[in-house]
Amino acid sequence: MVIMRNDDVYLNNIDSKEEKEVQEEIAYYNSLPVVFFGFIDVPELTDGEIELVCVATKSAIPEKNWVPSYEFEIRRDGRRIGEMNLRVGYTDSLYYGGHIGYAVDERHRGHGYAAKACRLLVPVIRAHGMKKVIITNEYSNIASKRTCEKLGAKFIRVARIPEWHDLYKEGQRFLNIFEWSMD
């Protein structure tokens, strides 16, 4: 006998209509403007409590459909408390992987640092002409959902991860899709 939670029942009943909607959403995001002529000189990104320090940039890998990205350390009082990255561009894969990834070290969680760090990224996002970014999280990750809510990001849907995606290969099956507008 298999016992399923209510959200598992819902997630297993995603139908072909929703799959069509997902494809339309992906096409919409892929049509959005982006400006990338190289990595920018990242300005000082701080709110007085935390700062983002760009520690690396990664070039696009077209054969993997990966876009250029920035990697940051989230720091408080000069010490690392987490990390985040920003992926620049729009692809089918980023609909599921998201433009912004963040992780706050366990002992520093519960202070809203992920949302604060996301807000600090806005000048970099705008410098690349991006008006909307996608933030995704595992559908059961309450803390990450709350981060998106604090940002005012719009919940789009719970999406089934396609088998071709790296996240599927890592064992994830469903995630939340949020859209954060820079307007």
N, C-alpha and C positions, 0 to 999 in steps of 0.2 A: 504494500500500500504506500502511495506517495502522498505526502501532505504538502500542499502548496499554500503559501501565504496569499492573501488577496491580491497584492501587487504582482505576484508571479502569474496569477491567472490573467490579469489584465495584460501584462507584457506578452504573454504567449498568444494573445488574441489580436495582435496588431495585424490588420488586414491589408489587402492589396491597394485599397483606396488610400490608406495612409502611406504606403510605399510610393504611390504616385505623387502624393503631396510632398514627400521628402525629396523626390527627384526634382520637383518644381522649386522647392526651397534651395536646393543645391545650385540649380541653374541661376536662380536669382542672386545668391551670394557671389557666385563666380562671375556675374556680370558687373559687380560693383567696382568702382575705380580704386586703383592702388598706384602709388608712385614709388618706384624703386630704381634709383640710379647709383646705388651704393649705400653703405651704412652711414648714418649721420654721426656727427660728433655729439654724443649724448650729453645734454646739459646736466647741471646738478639737479638731481631729483630727490627732494626732501620736503617733508612737511613739518620739520622741527622735532619730530619724535623718531621717525625712521627715515632711512635713505635707501635708494636703490643705486647700486654700483654695477655698471656694466663690466662683466668680467670676461666676456667672450662674444664673438660673433661667429655665425656659421653660414657659409655660403649655401645657396640653393643646390639641391641634388636633383636635377630634372628627371633622371631615369627612375628615381623613387617618388617623383612628384612632390618633393619637399621644397618648401620656400625658404628664403633667407630668414635667419632668426638671430635675436639678441638673447644673451643669457645674463641674468642679474643675480647679485646677492642682495637679500634684504638685510639691512644692518640697523642695529639700535645701539647707541653709544659706541659706535665703531666696531661692534662685534656682530658676526653673522648670526641671524636668527631664522633664516630661511632662504629660499631661492625662487626665482620665477623666470619665465621666458616669454618672449613675444615673437610670434611668427608673422611675417609680413607677406600678405598676398591672400588669394582665395583659390582653393582647390576642392575637389570632391572629398579628399582625405581630411581636410581641415574642418569640414562640416562636422565630422565626428571627433577629431582630435582637438579642435579649438585653436584660437589664436593666442590665448594666454593660458599658461600653466603656472601654478603656484604650489608651494609646499612650505609650510611654516614648521620649524622644528617643534617637536612635541612639548617641550617645557615652556614654549612661548605662545602656545595656542590659547585662544579664548580672549584675545585682546583686540581683535579686528584688524590685525596686521595685514592679512591677505587683501582685504578690501582697500585699506590705505595704500598698499603697494600698487594695486591695480590703478587707483586714481593717479598715482605718480607717473604711470606710463602714458597718460593722455598726450603729453607733448610729442612723444615719440610716435604714437599712433597717428596723430594728426600730421606730423611731418611727412608721413608716407601716404597722406591723402585718404586714409581709411576712415570711413564714416560710421561703420558698424564692425564690431568684432564679435566673434562667437566664443563663448566660454562653455566648455562641457565638463561634466563630472559624472562619476558613477551614480546611477539613479538612487542608490541608498546612502550616499554621502551627504548627510544632513549639514555638516559644517560648511562644505563647499556650496551647497544650495543657499545657505544663509549669506555667504559672501556675495553671491550673485544678487540676492534680494537687497542687501545693503547698498550695492552699486546702483540699484534701480534697473538692473538688466531684466529684460522681458523673457519669461519662460515660453519657449516655442513648443517643445514636446519631449516625451520620452521616445528615444529612437533605438531601434534594433541595429546593432553594429553588424555591418556586412562581413562575410567570411574573408574577403580580400584584405580587410583593414588590419594593421598591426595590433590594434587593441583587441580585436577578436582572437588573434593568434596568442595574445597574452592572457586569454581566458575571460575577458569581459564580454558581456552579451548585450547590455542595455545601458544607455546613458541619458542624462538630461542635456538638452540643448537650450542655451540661453543666448539672447542677442543683446549686446550692450551698445547703445547708440552714442556717438560722440557729439551729437547735436545738442 
